[in-house]
Every structure is written in structure tokens, then in C-alpha cells.
Amino acid sequence: MELSKLSVTELKRLKTRVDAEIARRDDTTRKTLLKKVQKLASEAGVSLNDLLGSKASASPARKAPKKAAGAPRGKVKPKYRNPNDANQTWTGRGRKPQWVAAWLANGKPLDGLLIK
């Protein structure tokens, strides 16, 4: 595939598809690795919590930012809904769910998933 011959729209669609595939593979890799680690821990008669400890599971890079004193933090309402499964929603924050990435990879606009 020669990228220089693609239009900007085609490049954007390709980028969306590539991002969706990367996210899918990352998810698959994590799940596979977790299963392997759980199996090894189980064979050793140890739980993952025992193995990692409570402090090891909350690495400093993943800690949530501290909220200001007295500032309420409520739950964010979902903004998007999966048309194939009404139970799946997304607030529009954080990583895109796979169903959103797949929707975009098919060249459909994000506005098509808006909850009305």
C-alpha cells in the first residue's frame, strides 16, 4: 500500500482501523498474560493478591490524581451508546471501547453513537 497515493480521508480511516487493531491486540495480549500469571500463581498455591501485594498493584504511575479538598466528584453520564448492545455505554473520556473503535474504523461518524 502506497500511503502517498491515499487521500486524507482514506488515511484517517486507515489510522482509525490501525488504532482499533492495536487496541484489540493490546487487550488480547493483556488477557493472555493475565491468564498465564493466574495459572502459574494457582499452580504455586498463591493468589495474585498474595503475589503482588496491595501496594504492588497500585503503581505510582496509575494512581488517580488527588481531588481538591471539598470538591465533589460525581459520576459522569454516558455520552455514547453501542447500537448493537444498549448496555454498553461510554462517557467519551479515557480509552475508546472496542465497539467505538470498530464503529469509527468502518468510517462511521462518532455522532452516530450519541445518546439522544
MARRONU-784366 format. One record per atom (N, C-alpha, C): residue in one letter; residue number from 1; x, y negated, z negated; atom name. Coordinates in nm, 3 decimals, always signed. Example, Ala and Ser with C-alpha at 12.3 -4.5 7.8 and 13.67 -1.06 7.14 Angstrom:
<vofis>
VOFI  a  1  +1.319  +0.569  -0.780  N
VOFI  a  1  +1.230  +0.450  -0.780  CA
VOFI  a  1  +1.320  +0.330  -0.780  C
VOFI  s  2  +1.285  +0.225  -0.708  N
VOFI  s  2  +1.367  +0.106  -0.714  CA
VOFI  s  2  +1.290  -0.003  -0.787  C
</vofis>
This chain:
<vofis>
VOFI  m  1  +0.085  +0.117  +0.000  N
VOFI  m  1  +0.000  +0.000  +0.000  CA
VOFI  m  1  +0.090  -0.124  +0.000  C
VOFI  e  2  +0.066  -0.212  +0.094  N
VOFI  e  2  +0.146  -0.333  +0.102  CA
VOFI  e  2  +0.067  -0.448  +0.040  C
VOFI  l  3  +0.113  -0.492  -0.076  N
VOFI  l  3  +0.041  -0.594  -0.153  CA
VOFI  l  3  +0.032  -0.727  -0.080  C
VOFI  s  4  +0.131  -0.761  -0.002  N
VOFI  s  4  +0.131  -0.890  +0.065  CA
VOFI  s  4  +0.019  -0.903  +0.168  C
VOFI  k  5  -0.038  -0.791  +0.210  N
VOFI  k  5  -0.147  -0.794  +0.309  CA
VOFI  k  5  -0.285  -0.800  +0.245  C
VOFI  l  6  -0.292  -0.787  +0.112  N
VOFI  l  6  -0.421  -0.790  +0.043  CA
VOFI  l  6  -0.463  -0.932  +0.012  C
VOFI  s  7  -0.593  -0.956  +0.014  N
VOFI  s  7  -0.645  -1.087  -0.023  CA
VOFI  s  7  -0.638  -1.102  -0.175  C
VOFI  v  8  -0.656  -1.224  -0.222  N
VOFI  v  8  -0.654  -1.249  -0.366  CA
VOFI  v  8  -0.765  -1.169  -0.434  C
VOFI  t  9  -0.882  -1.164  -0.373  N
VOFI  t  9  -0.994  -1.087  -0.431  CA
VOFI  t  9  -0.958  -0.939  -0.441  C
VOFI  e  10  -0.898  -0.886  -0.336  N
VOFI  e  10  -0.858  -0.745  -0.338  CA
VOFI  e  10  -0.750  -0.720  -0.444  C
VOFI  l  11  -0.658  -0.813  -0.458  N
VOFI  l  11  -0.554  -0.800  -0.560  CA
VOFI  l  11  -0.614  -0.802  -0.700  C
VOFI  k  12  -0.712  -0.889  -0.722  N
VOFI  k  12  -0.777  -0.895  -0.853  CA
VOFI  k  12  -0.851  -0.766  -0.884  C
VOFI  r  13  -0.919  -0.710  -0.784  N
VOFI  r  13  -0.989  -0.582  -0.803  CA
VOFI  r  13  -0.889  -0.471  -0.835  C
VOFI  l  14  -0.778  -0.471  -0.763  N
VOFI  l  14  -0.674  -0.371  -0.786  CA
VOFI  l  14  -0.617  -0.386  -0.927  C
VOFI  k  15  -0.592  -0.509  -0.969  N
VOFI  k  15  -0.540  -0.534  -1.103  CA
VOFI  k  15  -0.637  -0.483  -1.209  C
VOFI  t  16  -0.765  -0.508  -1.188  N
VOFI  t  16  -0.866  -0.461  -1.283  CA
VOFI  t  16  -0.867  -0.309  -1.290  C
VOFI  r  17  -0.857  -0.245  -1.175  N
VOFI  r  17  -0.854  -0.098  -1.172  CA
VOFI  r  17  -0.730  -0.044  -1.239  C
VOFI  v  18  -0.615  -0.111  -1.216  N
VOFI  v  18  -0.489  -0.067  -1.278  CA
VOFI  v  18  -0.499  -0.085  -1.429  C
VOFI  d  19  -0.551  -0.199  -1.475  N
VOFI  d  19  -0.567  -0.223  -1.619  CA
VOFI  d  19  -0.657  -0.117  -1.682  C
VOFI  a  20  -0.766  -0.083  -1.613  N
VOFI  a  20  -0.858  +0.019  -1.665  CA
VOFI  a  20  -0.789  +0.155  -1.674  C
VOFI  e  21  -0.710  +0.190  -1.574  N
VOFI  e  21  -0.639  +0.319  -1.575  CA
VOFI  e  21  -0.533  +0.323  -1.684  C
VOFI  i  22  -0.463  +0.212  -1.704  N
VOFI  i  22  -0.363  +0.205  -1.811  CA
VOFI  i  22  -0.431  +0.223  -1.946  C
VOFI  a  23  -0.543  +0.155  -1.966  N
VOFI  a  23  -0.616  +0.167  -2.093  CA
VOFI  a  23  -0.663  +0.311  -2.115  C
VOFI  r  24  -0.713  +0.375  -2.008  N
VOFI  r  24  -0.760  +0.513  -2.019  CA
VOFI  r  24  -0.646  +0.606  -2.055  C
VOFI  r  25  -0.532  +0.588  -1.990  N
VOFI  r  25  -0.417  +0.675  -2.018  CA
VOFI  r  25  -0.361  +0.651  -2.157  C
VOFI  d  26  -0.356  +0.525  -2.200  N
VOFI  d  26  -0.312  +0.494  -2.337  CA
VOFI  d  26  -0.401  +0.565  -2.438  C
VOFI  d  27  -0.531  +0.557  -2.415  N
VOFI  d  27  -0.627  +0.620  -2.506  CA
VOFI  d  27  -0.609  +0.771  -2.509  C
VOFI  t  28  -0.593  +0.831  -2.392  N
VOFI  t  28  -0.572  +0.976  -2.383  CA
VOFI  t  28  -0.443  +1.017  -2.454  C
VOFI  t  29  -0.337  +0.939  -2.433  N
VOFI  t  29  -0.209  +0.970  -2.497  CA
VOFI  t  29  -0.221  +0.963  -2.649  C
VOFI  r  30  -0.287  +0.859  -2.699  N
VOFI  r  30  -0.304  +0.845  -2.844  CA
VOFI  r  30  -0.384  +0.961  -2.902  C
VOFI  k  31  -0.494  +0.997  -2.834  N
VOFI  k  31  -0.577  +1.108  -2.884  CA
VOFI  k  31  -0.500  +1.239  -2.885  C
VOFI  t  32  -0.424  +1.264  -2.779  N
VOFI  t  32  -0.346  +1.387  -2.771  CA
VOFI  t  32  -0.240  +1.391  -2.880  C
VOFI  l  33  -0.172  +1.280  -2.899  N
VOFI  l  33  -0.069  +1.272  -3.003  CA
VOFI  l  33  -0.129  +1.290  -3.142  C
VOFI  l  34  -0.242  +1.227  -3.166  N
VOFI  l  34  -0.308  +1.240  -3.296  CA
VOFI  l  34  -0.346  +1.386  -3.324  C
VOFI  k  35  -0.398  +1.454  -3.222  N
VOFI  k  35  -0.434  +1.596  -3.239  CA
VOFI  k  35  -0.311  +1.680  -3.273  C
VOFI  k  36  -0.199  +1.652  -3.204  N
VOFI  k  36  -0.076  +1.727  -3.231  CA
VOFI  k  36  -0.026  +1.703  -3.373  C
VOFI  v  37  -0.028  +1.577  -3.416  N
VOFI  v  37  +0.018  +1.544  -3.551  CA
VOFI  v  37  -0.075  +1.606  -3.655  C
VOFI  q  38  -0.206  +1.600  -3.631  N
VOFI  q  38  -0.301  +1.661  -3.724  CA
VOFI  q  38  -0.278  +1.812  -3.734  C
VOFI  k  39  -0.251  +1.876  -3.620  N
VOFI  k  39  -0.227  +2.020  -3.619  CA
VOFI  k  39  -0.100  +2.053  -3.698  C
VOFI  l  40  +0.006  +1.978  -3.674  N
VOFI  l  40  +0.131  +2.001  -3.746  CA
VOFI  l  40  +0.114  +1.980  -3.896  C
VOFI  a  41  +0.042  +1.874  -3.933  N
VOFI  a  41  +0.019  +1.847  -4.075  CA
VOFI  a  41  -0.065  +1.958  -4.137  C
VOFI  s  42  -0.167  +2.002  -4.064  N
VOFI  s  42  -0.254  +2.109  -4.114  CA
VOFI  s  42  -0.175  +2.238  -4.134  C
VOFI  e  43  -0.089  +2.270  -4.038  N
VOFI  e  43  -0.008  +2.391  -4.048  CA
VOFI  e  43  +0.087  +2.385  -4.168  C
VOFI  a  44  +0.126  +2.264  -4.205  N
VOFI  a  44  +0.215  +2.246  -4.320  CA
VOFI  a  44  +0.136  +2.232  -4.450  C
VOFI  g  45  +0.001  +2.233  -4.438  N
VOFI  g  45  -0.084  +2.222  -4.557  CA
VOFI  g  45  -0.088  +2.081  -4.614  C
VOFI  v  46  -0.073  +1.983  -4.529  N
VOFI  v  46  -0.070  +1.843  -4.572  CA
VOFI  v  46  -0.173  +1.765  -4.491  C
VOFI  s  47  -0.239  +1.668  -4.556  N
VOFI  s  47  -0.331  +1.582  -4.481  CA
VOFI  s  47  -0.251  +1.466  -4.422  C
VOFI  l  48  -0.309  +1.399  -4.323  N
VOFI  l  48  -0.241  +1.284  -4.264  CA
VOFI  l  48  -0.223  +1.172  -4.365  C
VOFI  n  49  -0.321  +1.154  -4.454  N
VOFI  n  49  -0.308  +1.051  -4.559  CA
VOFI  n  49  -0.192  +1.083  -4.651  C
VOFI  d  50  -0.177  +1.211  -4.686  N
VOFI  d  50  -0.064  +1.251  -4.770  CA
VOFI  d  50  +0.068  +1.228  -4.697  C
VOFI  l  51  +0.066  +1.260  -4.568  N
VOFI  l  51  +0.187  +1.249  -4.488  CA
VOFI  l  51  +0.230  +1.104  -4.468  C
VOFI  l  52  +0.135  +1.019  -4.434  N
VOFI  l  52  +0.166  +0.880  -4.403  CA
VOFI  l  52  +0.160  +0.789  -4.526  C
VOFI  g  53  +0.076  +0.824  -4.621  N
VOFI  g  53  +0.057  +0.738  -4.736  CA
VOFI  g  53  -0.028  +0.618  -4.697  C
VOFI  s  54  -0.090  +0.555  -4.793  N
VOFI  s  54  -0.180  +0.445  -4.763  CA
VOFI  s  54  -0.106  +0.323  -4.711  C
VOFI  k  55  +0.018  +0.300  -4.756  N
VOFI  k  55  +0.093  +0.183  -4.711  CA
VOFI  k  55  +0.147  +0.203  -4.570  C
VOFI  a  56  +0.181  +0.326  -4.534  N
VOFI  a  56  +0.236  +0.351  -4.401  CA
VOFI  a  56  +0.132  +0.333  -4.293  C
VOFI  s  57  +0.004  +0.359  -4.324  N
VOFI  s  57  -0.099  +0.350  -4.222  CA
VOFI  s  57  -0.135  +0.206  -4.190  C
VOFI  a  58  -0.103  +0.112  -4.277  N
VOFI  a  58  -0.131  -0.029  -4.252  CA
VOFI  a  58  +0.001  -0.101  -4.229  C
VOFI  s  59  +0.052  -0.091  -4.107  N
VOFI  s  59  +0.180  -0.155  -4.078  CA
VOFI  s  59  +0.163  -0.306  -4.079  C
VOFI  p  60  +0.267  -0.382  -4.114  N
VOFI  p  60  +0.256  -0.527  -4.122  CA
VOFI  p  60  +0.210  -0.592  -3.992  C
VOFI  a  61  +0.245  -0.533  -3.879  N
VOFI  a  61  +0.207  -0.592  -3.751  CA
VOFI  a  61  +0.057  -0.583  -3.724  C
VOFI  r  62  -0.014  -0.494  -3.791  N
VOFI  r  62  -0.156  -0.475  -3.764  CA
VOFI  r  62  -0.247  -0.529  -3.873  C
VOFI  k  63  -0.192  -0.593  -3.973  N
VOFI  k  63  -0.275  -0.646  -4.079  CA
VOFI  k  63  -0.360  -0.760  -4.027  C
VOFI  a  64  -0.482  -0.768  -4.075  N
VOFI  a  64  -0.570  -0.876  -4.034  CA
VOFI  a  64  -0.522  -1.006  -4.096  C
VOFI  p  65  -0.539  -1.117  -4.024  N
VOFI  p  65  -0.497  -1.244  -4.080  CA
VOFI  p  65  -0.581  -1.279  -4.203  C
VOFI  k  66  -0.518  -1.345  -4.297  N
VOFI  k  66  -0.590  -1.383  -4.418  CA
VOFI  k  66  -0.687  -1.495  -4.386  C
VOFI  k  67  -0.806  -1.485  -4.441  N
VOFI  k  67  -0.902  -1.591  -4.416  CA
VOFI  k  67  -0.885  -1.700  -4.521  C
VOFI  a  68  -0.924  -1.818  -4.485  N
VOFI  a  68  -0.914  -1.931  -4.576  CA
VOFI  a  68  -1.006  -1.909  -4.695  C
VOFI  a  69  -0.964  -1.957  -4.809  N
VOFI  a  69  -1.043  -1.940  -4.931  CA
VOFI  a  69  -1.181  -2.002  -4.912  C
VOFI  g  70  -1.283  -1.926  -4.939  N
VOFI  g  70  -1.420  -1.975  -4.932  CA
VOFI  g  70  -1.480  -1.975  -4.792  C
VOFI  a  71  -1.402  -1.939  -4.691  N
VOFI  a  71  -1.454  -1.939  -4.554  CA
VOFI  a  71  -1.524  -1.806  -4.528  C
VOFI  p  72  -1.655  -1.810  -4.505  N
VOFI  p  72  -1.727  -1.686  -4.480  CA
VOFI  p  72  -1.694  -1.631  -4.341  C
VOFI  r  73  -1.682  -1.500  -4.334  N
VOFI  r  73  -1.658  -1.436  -4.205  CA
VOFI  r  73  -1.769  -1.335  -4.183  C
VOFI  g  74  -1.857  -1.368  -4.094  N
VOFI  g  74  -1.968  -1.280  -4.066  CA
VOFI  g  74  -1.938  -1.188  -3.949  C
VOFI  k  75  -2.027  -1.097  -3.929  N
VOFI  k  75  -2.014  -1.005  -3.818  CA
VOFI  k  75  -2.052  -1.078  -3.690  C
VOFI  v  76  -1.979  -1.053  -3.583  N
VOFI  v  76  -2.004  -1.118  -3.456  CA
VOFI  v  76  -2.109  -1.038  -3.379  C
VOFI  k  77  -2.207  -1.108  -3.324  N
VOFI  k  77  -2.312  -1.042  -3.248  CA
VOFI  k  77  -2.256  -0.994  -3.114  C
VOFI  p  78  -2.303  -0.879  -3.067  N
VOFI  p  78  -2.257  -0.829  -2.938  CA
VOFI  p  78  -2.303  -0.921  -2.826  C
VOFI  k  79  -2.220  -0.934  -2.726  N
VOFI  k  79  -2.249  -1.020  -2.613  CA
VOFI  k  79  -2.278  -0.939  -2.486  C
VOFI  y  80  -2.223  -0.817  -2.480  N
VOFI  y  80  -2.237  -0.732  -2.362  CA
VOFI  y  80  -2.291  -0.595  -2.402  C
VOFI  r  81  -2.367  -0.534  -2.311  N
VOFI  r  81  -2.425  -0.401  -2.337  CA
VOFI  r  81  -2.399  -0.312  -2.217  C
VOFI  n  82  -2.368  -0.186  -2.245  N
VOFI  n  82  -2.346  -0.086  -2.140  CA
VOFI  n  82  -2.483  -0.053  -2.077  C
VOFI  p  83  -2.499  -0.074  -1.947  N
VOFI  p  83  -2.628  -0.045  -1.884  CA
VOFI  p  83  -2.663  +0.103  -1.883  C
VOFI  n  84  -2.562  +0.189  -1.898  N
VOFI  n  84  -2.586  +0.334  -1.898  CA
VOFI  n  84  -2.610  +0.390  -2.037  C
VOFI  d  85  -2.574  +0.316  -2.141  N
VOFI  d  85  -2.593  +0.359  -2.279  CA
VOFI  d  85  -2.614  +0.235  -2.366  C
VOFI  a  86  -2.739  +0.207  -2.398  N
VOFI  a  86  -2.774  +0.085  -2.471  CA
VOFI  a  86  -2.713  +0.079  -2.611  C
VOFI  n  87  -2.663  +0.191  -2.661  N
VOFI  n  87  -2.600  +0.191  -2.794  CA
VOFI  n  87  -2.458  +0.135  -2.790  C
VOFI  q  88  -2.399  +0.126  -2.673  N
VOFI  q  88  -2.263  +0.075  -2.660  CA
VOFI  q  88  -2.267  -0.074  -2.628  C
VOFI  t  89  -2.209  -0.152  -2.719  N
VOFI  t  89  -2.204  -0.296  -2.701  CA
VOFI  t  89  -2.062  -0.344  -2.724  C
VOFI  w  90  -2.038  -0.470  -2.686  N
VOFI  w  90  -1.907  -0.532  -2.704  CA
VOFI  w  90  -1.927  -0.679  -2.730  C
VOFI  t  91  -1.852  -0.734  -2.823  N
VOFI  t  91  -1.866  -0.875  -2.859  CA
VOFI  t  91  -1.795  -0.967  -2.760  C
VOFI  g  92  -1.708  -0.912  -2.679  N
VOFI  g  92  -1.628  -0.994  -2.589  CA
VOFI  g  92  -1.494  -1.028  -2.650  C
VOFI  r  93  -1.471  -0.981  -2.772  N
VOFI  r  93  -1.345  -1.006  -2.841  CA
VOFI  r  93  -1.263  -0.876  -2.844  C
VOFI  g  94  -1.133  -0.893  -2.842  N
VOFI  g  94  -1.046  -0.776  -2.851  CA
VOFI  g  94  -1.039  -0.702  -2.719  C
VOFI  r  95  -0.988  -0.582  -2.728  N
VOFI  r  95  -0.966  -0.499  -2.610  CA
VOFI  r  95  -1.098  -0.459  -2.547  C
VOFI  k  96  -1.102  -0.458  -2.414  N
VOFI  k  96  -1.224  -0.420  -2.342  CA
VOFI  k  96  -1.249  -0.271  -2.360  C
VOFI  p  97  -1.373  -0.234  -2.389  N
VOFI  p  97  -1.405  -0.090  -2.390  CA
VOFI  p  97  -1.389  -0.032  -2.250  C
VOFI  q  98  -1.375  +0.098  -2.242  N
VOFI  q  98  -1.355  +0.162  -2.112  CA
VOFI  q  98  -1.472  +0.140  -2.018  C
VOFI  w  99  -1.594  +0.136  -2.071  N
VOFI  w  99  -1.710  +0.117  -1.984  CA
VOFI  w  99  -1.708  -0.022  -1.923  C
VOFI  v  100  -1.654  -0.122  -1.992  N
VOFI  v  100  -1.642  -0.257  -1.937  CA
VOFI  v  100  -1.534  -0.258  -1.830  C
VOFI  a  101  -1.420  -0.197  -1.859  N
VOFI  a  101  -1.310  -0.192  -1.763  CA
VOFI  a  101  -1.354  -0.120  -1.636  C
VOFI  a  102  -1.429  -0.012  -1.650  N
VOFI  a  102  -1.476  +0.062  -1.533  CA
VOFI  a  102  -1.574  -0.023  -1.452  C
VOFI  w  103  -1.661  -0.095  -1.520  N
VOFI  w  103  -1.757  -0.185  -1.455  CA
VOFI  w  103  -1.682  -0.287  -1.370  C
VOFI  l  104  -1.581  -0.350  -1.430  N
VOFI  l  104  -1.503  -0.451  -1.360  CA
VOFI  l  104  -1.420  -0.391  -1.247  C
VOFI  a  105  -1.370  -0.268  -1.267  N
VOFI  a  105  -1.290  -0.200  -1.165  CA
VOFI  a  105  -1.373  -0.173  -1.040  C
VOFI  n  106  -1.503  -0.161  -1.057  N
VOFI  n  106  -1.592  -0.139  -0.943  CA
VOFI  n  106  -1.629  -0.270  -0.873  C
VOFI  g  107  -1.566  -0.380  -0.915  N
VOFI  g  107  -1.588  -0.509  -0.851  CA
VOFI  g  107  -1.713  -0.581  -0.897  C
VOFI  k  108  -1.773  -0.533  -1.006  N
VOFI  k  108  -1.895  -0.597  -1.056  CA
VOFI  k  108  -1.857  -0.707  -1.155  C
VOFI  p  109  -1.938  -0.814  -1.160  N
VOFI  p  109  -1.904  -0.926  -1.250  CA
VOFI  p  109  -1.940  -0.894  -1.395  C
VOFI  l  110  -1.861  -0.949  -1.486  N
VOFI  l  110  -1.885  -0.928  -1.629  CA
VOFI  l  110  -2.022  -0.981  -1.669  C
VOFI  d  111  -2.069  -1.085  -1.602  N
VOFI  d  111  -2.201  -1.142  -1.632  CA
VOFI  d  111  -2.313  -1.039  -1.618  C
VOFI  g  112  -2.289  -0.936  -1.539  N
VOFI  g  112  -2.390  -0.832  -1.521  CA
VOFI  g  112  -2.414  -0.748  -1.645  C
VOFI  l  113  -2.326  -0.759  -1.743  N
VOFI  l  113  -2.339  -0.683  -1.868  CA
VOFI  l  113  -2.392  -0.767  -1.984  C
VOFI  l  114  -2.415  -0.896  -1.958  N
VOFI  l  114  -2.461  -0.985  -2.064  CA
VOFI  l  114  -2.592  -0.938  -2.124  C
VOFI  i  115  -2.602  -0.950  -2.256  N
VOFI  i  115  -2.727  -0.919  -2.326  CA
VOFI  i  115  -2.814  -1.043  -2.314  C
VOFI  k  116  -2.935  -1.024  -2.266  N
VOFI  k  116  -3.024  -1.139  -2.245  CA
VOFI  k  116  -3.128  -1.149  -2.351  C
</vofis>
